Amino acid sequence: MSEHPKSERDVLDRLLVRVPALAGFLSTGVVRVPVGSPLRQRAVKLQVRRAFAAMARSDVEVVQRYYEPEAEVWMNGMVGVGIEGCYRGHDGVRALYADMDDAFGDWSWTVCSIADGGERIAVRTDFVGYGRTSGARTALNGAGTAVKLSPRGLVAEQEWFIEEHGWPKALAAAGLSDG
């Protein structure tokens, strides 16, 4: 995986890379704010969007700061393009993004909505990727991911549903509803 120029990172991302404990400190602050409060809604939205922005540029150094060292990331719906079923730990997060970059020359997720249940969050996403070898466009609307947060507010478990009707499956996996 290539090193991303620091110019693509904002000040906070550069700090997260230089001071890894900062991610836990910021995330712990977010999980302590009451669910449903306007402050919590803004903080969760900001944190999710920052993580997805780092994902979009395959900036694994920043992305892994949002995960616990022993986190598990389950991938449903991408076996056909060479993405494993499960990735574990920070090494697994690095391997996941290497696999994504191997499968797709260009790819991105768009955050559509977030359901916040406290220690569990679901994120509705759209995906667009272009095959590294074929250049074929793959687009999927309404995918989703269910996230279980640790007490420190970092990702302990994540399950992606990159498939048709993935959003309802992500909600169900997180034990949340769309309302």
Backbone bond lengths (Angstrom), bond angles and torsions (degrees), N, CA, C in turn:
res aa  C-N    CA-C-N  psi(-1)  N-CA   C-N-CA  omega(-1)  CA-C   N-CA-C  phi
1 M - - - 1.445 - - 1.524 107.57 -
2 S 1.302 116.10 132.62 1.454 119.65 -177.74 1.516 111.29 -78.66
3 E 1.315 115.10 150.81 1.466 122.05 176.53 1.516 108.02 -73.96
4 H 1.323 116.35 134.34 1.455 120.42 -179.85 1.514 109.75 -90.21
5 P 1.319 117.18 138.04 1.459 119.44 179.87 1.518 110.74 -59.39
6 K 1.303 115.54 139.15 1.457 120.11 -179.31 1.523 111.83 -60.59
7 S 1.333 118.33 -23.12 1.454 120.90 179.33 1.519 112.26 -63.16
8 E 1.351 117.71 -21.80 1.461 121.06 177.26 1.526 111.43 -78.85
9 R 1.298 117.26 -17.60 1.468 121.79 179.72 1.516 109.28 -94.77
10 D 1.329 115.79 141.74 1.458 117.94 173.36 1.528 108.54 -84.25
11 V 1.310 116.17 -177.67 1.470 121.25 -176.09 1.524 111.12 -59.42
12 L 1.334 117.55 -44.30 1.463 119.90 -178.28 1.530 111.13 -64.90
13 D 1.311 118.15 -41.78 1.468 119.93 177.83 1.524 111.19 -62.53
14 R 1.317 117.40 -40.45 1.466 120.03 177.75 1.528 110.33 -63.36
15 L 1.335 117.17 -38.78 1.465 120.50 177.40 1.522 111.56 -66.72
16 L 1.344 116.91 -40.43 1.463 120.52 179.46 1.528 111.34 -59.60
17 V 1.322 116.73 -37.49 1.461 120.42 179.40 1.527 110.61 -71.87
18 R 1.319 116.72 -40.02 1.470 120.48 -177.73 1.521 112.84 -78.04
19 V 1.333 117.11 -31.15 1.467 122.23 -177.88 1.534 107.69 -128.23
20 P 1.340 118.12 80.24 1.462 121.41 -175.35 1.530 114.61 -54.95
21 A 1.316 118.64 -32.62 1.466 121.30 -179.52 1.526 112.03 -63.57
22 L 1.316 117.37 -19.47 1.459 121.43 -179.71 1.531 111.45 -62.10
23 A 1.325 118.07 -36.49 1.468 121.09 179.23 1.518 110.58 -61.17
24 G 1.330 117.10 -44.77 1.464 120.49 177.97 1.520 111.85 -64.40
25 F 1.314 116.43 -40.55 1.464 121.09 179.01 1.531 110.60 -61.86
26 L 1.325 117.19 -48.44 1.470 121.03 -179.83 1.527 111.34 -65.38
27 S 1.334 116.60 -42.82 1.464 120.82 -178.96 1.520 111.90 -66.60
28 T 1.329 117.22 -38.31 1.465 120.28 177.34 1.521 109.98 -62.20
29 G 1.315 116.99 -38.97 1.458 120.66 177.15 1.515 112.17 -61.13
30 V 1.323 116.54 -40.28 1.467 120.80 -179.47 1.524 110.84 -65.94
31 V 1.335 118.42 -44.70 1.465 119.79 -176.32 1.527 112.58 -70.81
32 R 1.308 117.42 -16.30 1.467 120.08 178.14 1.520 113.13 -82.81
33 V 1.317 117.33 -14.62 1.466 121.83 178.68 1.530 107.53 -79.63
34 P 1.338 118.58 136.04 1.473 120.93 -177.31 1.536 113.11 -58.55
35 V 1.351 114.77 136.16 1.462 121.23 177.36 1.526 108.37 -60.52
36 G 1.318 115.53 137.02 1.460 120.83 178.10 1.517 113.88 93.09
37 S 1.330 117.44 -16.56 1.461 119.28 179.57 1.528 109.27 -71.60
38 P 1.335 117.72 148.95 1.468 119.65 178.98 1.535 112.51 -57.31
39 L 1.329 117.53 -37.27 1.465 120.25 178.70 1.524 110.64 -63.27
40 R 1.327 116.73 -44.88 1.472 121.00 179.30 1.528 109.97 -62.80
41 Q 1.323 117.10 -44.92 1.466 120.39 -179.17 1.531 110.78 -58.56
42 R 1.326 116.53 -44.97 1.468 120.07 179.38 1.525 111.29 -66.60
43 A 1.336 116.46 -42.73 1.464 120.62 -177.69 1.527 111.52 -65.23
44 V 1.332 117.63 -44.12 1.467 121.08 179.27 1.524 109.84 -64.76
45 K 1.332 116.75 -45.08 1.466 120.42 179.41 1.530 110.36 -59.70
46 L 1.323 116.96 -44.67 1.460 120.80 179.53 1.527 111.13 -62.87
47 Q 1.321 116.56 -45.47 1.462 120.35 -178.60 1.531 111.27 -64.25
48 V 1.332 116.96 -43.97 1.469 120.26 179.48 1.530 110.09 -63.20
49 R 1.309 116.62 -45.52 1.473 119.63 -179.01 1.534 111.67 -64.88
50 R 1.326 117.61 -36.41 1.476 120.54 177.26 1.529 109.49 -64.30
51 A 1.326 116.68 -44.69 1.463 120.50 -179.73 1.530 110.54 -62.95
52 F 1.339 116.76 -42.96 1.461 119.94 -179.84 1.522 111.55 -68.53
53 A 1.320 117.99 -32.05 1.469 120.67 175.95 1.528 110.05 -65.02
54 A 1.333 116.39 -41.48 1.470 119.89 176.96 1.529 110.24 -65.64
55 M 1.346 116.70 -38.75 1.460 120.49 177.25 1.525 110.43 -61.52
56 A 1.330 116.71 -42.23 1.467 121.39 -176.32 1.524 111.91 -61.35
57 R 1.307 116.55 -29.11 1.470 118.90 178.58 1.534 111.33 -101.53
58 S 1.353 116.40 12.88 1.472 122.99 -179.27 1.518 111.31 52.04
59 D 1.309 116.16 38.92 1.469 121.87 -179.08 1.528 108.26 -88.45
60 V 1.328 115.08 76.71 1.454 121.89 -172.87 1.529 112.09 -62.85
61 E 1.318 117.81 -28.61 1.477 119.84 177.66 1.524 110.77 -60.77
62 V 1.307 117.21 -38.38 1.466 121.14 177.85 1.524 109.82 -79.45
63 V 1.341 117.35 -46.48 1.466 121.63 -176.99 1.523 111.30 -54.53
64 Q 1.329 117.84 -46.69 1.466 119.56 -175.06 1.527 112.48 -65.59
65 R 1.321 118.31 -18.37 1.472 121.22 177.16 1.527 111.85 -65.89
66 Y 1.328 116.68 -21.19 1.467 121.41 179.52 1.529 112.34 -86.27
67 Y 1.348 117.42 -1.76 1.462 122.61 -175.97 1.522 111.37 -115.34
68 E 1.333 115.24 143.84 1.460 120.58 171.03 1.530 108.32 -66.51
69 P 1.338 117.57 153.39 1.476 119.82 -178.90 1.529 113.64 -58.30
70 E 1.327 118.69 -28.49 1.469 121.57 -179.07 1.525 112.37 -108.01
71 A 1.319 118.38 22.17 1.465 122.55 -178.40 1.526 111.37 -60.28
72 E 1.332 115.10 152.99 1.460 121.72 173.79 1.519 108.10 -118.86
73 V 1.341 116.01 133.87 1.459 122.08 176.97 1.522 107.23 -121.13
74 W 1.332 115.76 116.47 1.460 122.42 -179.45 1.519 108.13 -100.72
75 M 1.319 116.37 134.41 1.467 122.54 -177.68 1.526 109.36 -117.16
76 N 1.311 117.33 117.18 1.467 122.62 176.59 1.525 108.67 -110.85
77 G 1.315 116.98 127.25 1.451 121.16 173.21 1.517 116.16 101.59
78 M 1.336 118.94 5.25 1.461 118.76 -178.77 1.534 113.50 -125.46
79 V 1.323 116.57 12.94 1.461 120.41 179.61 1.528 110.76 -59.22
80 G 1.322 117.23 -35.60 1.465 121.95 -177.89 1.523 114.25 -63.30
81 V 1.342 117.32 -18.12 1.467 119.78 179.56 1.531 111.81 -110.60
82 G 1.339 116.28 13.67 1.464 119.78 174.26 1.513 115.47 92.94
83 I 1.314 117.38 15.73 1.462 120.78 177.62 1.521 107.55 -93.54
84 E 1.330 116.58 127.29 1.471 122.18 -178.84 1.535 110.78 -64.19
85 G 1.314 116.02 167.38 1.456 121.34 178.57 1.517 113.69 -77.19
86 C 1.346 117.10 -32.30 1.465 120.21 -177.61 1.528 110.26 -147.91
87 Y 1.318 114.05 140.46 1.472 122.09 176.55 1.521 107.05 -124.85
88 R 1.339 117.10 135.86 1.464 120.60 -175.12 1.520 111.23 -122.61
89 G 1.326 115.08 136.26 1.454 122.09 174.20 1.518 113.38 72.40
90 H 1.330 114.61 -178.39 1.464 119.74 179.35 1.523 111.56 -63.37
91 D 1.338 116.72 -35.16 1.469 119.14 176.01 1.527 110.15 -63.88
92 G 1.318 116.35 -37.91 1.464 120.56 177.44 1.516 112.37 -65.20
93 V 1.331 116.81 -40.25 1.471 120.51 177.51 1.528 109.24 -61.36
94 R 1.331 116.45 -44.10 1.468 119.53 177.23 1.534 110.74 -61.12
95 A 1.330 117.01 -42.98 1.468 121.03 -179.72 1.530 110.89 -64.92
96 L 1.327 117.49 -39.17 1.463 120.90 178.59 1.524 110.55 -58.63
97 Y 1.324 117.01 -47.97 1.463 119.22 -177.81 1.526 112.02 -71.56
98 A 1.306 117.83 -29.76 1.468 120.42 173.23 1.532 109.21 -65.82
99 D 1.341 116.73 -42.62 1.463 120.58 178.44 1.532 111.21 -64.48
100 M 1.330 117.10 -41.68 1.471 120.49 177.84 1.526 109.82 -61.34
101 D 1.323 116.42 -44.67 1.465 119.93 -179.72 1.524 111.83 -67.76
102 D 1.351 117.68 -30.07 1.461 120.53 175.91 1.528 111.12 -70.55
103 A 1.335 116.76 -38.40 1.461 121.14 -177.59 1.525 112.44 -76.90
104 F 1.330 116.20 -37.17 1.461 120.92 -174.29 1.523 110.66 -123.83
105 G 1.331 116.04 129.61 1.464 120.32 176.20 1.518 110.64 -70.08
106 D 1.307 115.99 -32.98 1.457 122.38 178.47 1.521 106.60 -146.03
107 W 1.311 117.05 134.21 1.461 120.36 -178.67 1.522 109.74 -156.36
108 S 1.333 115.06 155.29 1.461 118.91 177.12 1.525 110.60 -161.15
109 W 1.315 113.74 156.71 1.455 123.43 173.61 1.521 106.97 -112.00
110 T 1.312 116.94 143.31 1.459 121.88 172.48 1.521 107.25 -116.82
111 V 1.322 116.95 125.35 1.458 121.53 177.91 1.524 108.15 -76.89
112 C 1.334 116.35 123.84 1.469 121.63 -179.73 1.521 111.91 -102.63
113 S 1.322 116.95 -40.33 1.464 120.57 178.07 1.520 109.73 -161.33
114 I 1.333 113.81 162.20 1.458 121.19 -178.28 1.519 108.41 -133.41
115 A 1.328 116.49 131.61 1.467 122.16 173.09 1.529 106.77 -111.08
116 D 1.314 116.58 121.25 1.464 121.81 -174.10 1.523 109.75 -110.21
117 G 1.322 115.04 115.59 1.454 120.75 177.95 1.523 112.56 -112.71
118 G 1.323 116.97 23.29 1.462 120.31 -179.26 1.508 110.63 91.49
119 E 1.328 115.67 -102.09 1.475 118.19 179.72 1.524 112.33 -80.54
120 R 1.322 116.25 -6.64 1.468 120.89 177.09 1.523 109.39 -125.89
121 I 1.324 114.97 135.24 1.455 121.93 -178.80 1.518 107.72 -133.34
122 A 1.332 116.37 142.52 1.464 121.12 172.44 1.524 107.59 -120.59
123 V 1.320 115.70 140.40 1.459 121.49 -179.15 1.525 108.21 -125.08
124 R 1.348 115.42 122.35 1.470 120.96 175.50 1.515 107.73 -87.19
125 T 1.339 115.25 131.28 1.459 120.02 -174.80 1.524 111.55 -135.90
126 D 1.304 114.20 158.93 1.460 121.58 166.71 1.521 106.33 -114.20
127 F 1.315 116.52 146.18 1.464 122.00 -178.31 1.520 109.63 -123.05
128 V 1.324 115.88 137.97 1.462 122.12 170.91 1.525 106.89 -135.09
129 G 1.306 115.68 129.86 1.458 120.72 176.90 1.515 110.50 -144.16
130 Y 1.327 115.96 152.60 1.457 122.48 178.53 1.519 107.70 -120.73
131 G 1.333 115.91 121.67 1.457 121.08 -176.96 1.520 112.03 -52.78
132 R 1.321 115.11 133.39 1.467 120.06 -178.41 1.525 110.92 -59.87
133 T 1.327 118.08 -42.92 1.463 119.27 -177.60 1.518 111.99 -90.65
134 S 1.309 117.28 -42.47 1.459 120.56 -173.85 1.527 113.42 -87.51
135 G 1.321 116.74 -27.27 1.458 120.16 -174.01 1.517 112.43 76.45
136 A 1.330 116.81 1.04 1.465 120.90 -178.76 1.526 110.46 -64.69
137 R 1.321 114.74 137.10 1.462 121.59 -179.66 1.524 109.95 -83.47
138 T 1.309 116.18 130.54 1.449 123.16 173.69 1.527 106.60 -117.83
139 A 1.326 116.74 122.03 1.463 120.61 178.97 1.524 107.97 -128.58
140 L 1.304 115.37 136.68 1.455 120.52 179.41 1.520 108.93 -140.99
141 N 1.311 115.67 116.39 1.462 120.65 176.44 1.519 109.53 -95.67
142 G 1.309 115.77 144.84 1.457 120.37 174.92 1.510 115.20 80.06
143 A 1.322 117.77 25.07 1.459 120.27 172.37 1.529 107.50 -76.53
144 G 1.296 117.08 177.69 1.457 118.43 178.91 1.506 112.37 -165.70
145 T 1.320 113.67 165.62 1.449 120.53 176.63 1.521 109.66 -138.32
146 A 1.307 115.40 140.26 1.464 122.59 176.19 1.520 107.51 -107.34
147 V 1.319 116.08 131.31 1.456 121.70 -175.30 1.519 109.73 -123.89
148 K 1.330 116.11 130.82 1.456 121.15 170.98 1.526 106.65 -106.02
149 L 1.326 115.42 123.16 1.455 120.56 -178.59 1.522 110.77 -91.15
150 S 1.305 116.07 148.48 1.460 122.02 173.53 1.532 107.75 -79.32
151 P 1.324 118.32 170.20 1.465 120.08 174.99 1.535 112.87 -58.12
152 R 1.345 116.03 -21.95 1.466 119.76 177.71 1.531 112.04 -85.05
153 G 1.338 117.05 -1.62 1.455 120.56 178.65 1.513 114.43 83.63
154 L 1.336 117.25 9.29 1.457 121.53 177.34 1.526 109.23 -96.46
155 V 1.316 116.78 160.53 1.458 121.27 -179.18 1.522 109.45 -69.35
156 A 1.335 115.03 120.54 1.464 121.39 175.51 1.527 110.15 -97.45
157 E 1.342 115.63 -39.07 1.465 122.39 177.68 1.516 107.95 -143.43
158 Q 1.318 114.99 143.76 1.457 120.41 177.56 1.513 108.12 -143.26
159 E 1.332 115.26 136.49 1.458 119.86 177.02 1.525 108.35 -129.07
160 W 1.330 114.89 119.00 1.456 122.29 179.06 1.521 109.59 -93.04
161 F 1.345 115.80 142.31 1.460 123.21 173.62 1.525 106.92 -124.15
162 I 1.324 115.55 85.89 1.455 122.19 -177.60 1.518 106.18 -96.76
163 E 1.321 113.59 74.46 1.452 121.38 -174.34 1.519 108.19 -161.36
164 E 1.315 115.28 166.17 1.459 119.55 176.70 1.531 109.05 -58.84
165 H 1.307 116.28 136.36 1.473 123.01 -177.29 1.525 112.08 63.58
166 G 1.318 116.37 31.92 1.458 120.83 178.64 1.519 113.45 -69.51
167 W 1.332 117.41 -33.99 1.463 120.62 -178.37 1.527 112.48 -60.92
168 P 1.330 120.17 -49.26 1.467 118.40 176.71 1.531 113.04 -60.24
169 K 1.324 116.26 -34.00 1.464 119.88 178.16 1.529 110.64 -68.26
170 A 1.339 117.13 -38.99 1.466 120.56 177.73 1.527 110.24 -65.00
171 L 1.320 116.68 -43.21 1.468 120.64 177.50 1.528 110.43 -59.10
172 A 1.315 115.89 -47.03 1.470 120.45 -179.37 1.534 110.81 -62.15
173 A 1.332 116.64 -43.40 1.464 120.44 -179.89 1.514 111.51 -63.14
174 A 1.342 116.52 -31.24 1.469 120.74 179.27 1.530 111.67 -88.15
175 G 1.339 116.80 -4.83 1.461 120.32 -178.22 1.517 112.85 69.44
176 L 1.330 116.23 33.34 1.470 121.54 -176.74 1.511 110.66 -121.51
177 S 1.342 115.77 168.23 1.456 121.03 175.51 1.526 108.55 -120.17
178 D 1.311 116.27 167.60 1.461 122.27 -176.37 1.528 112.65 -87.95
179 G 1.288 118.74 16.19 1.462 118.72 -175.65 1.411 116.10 -119.51
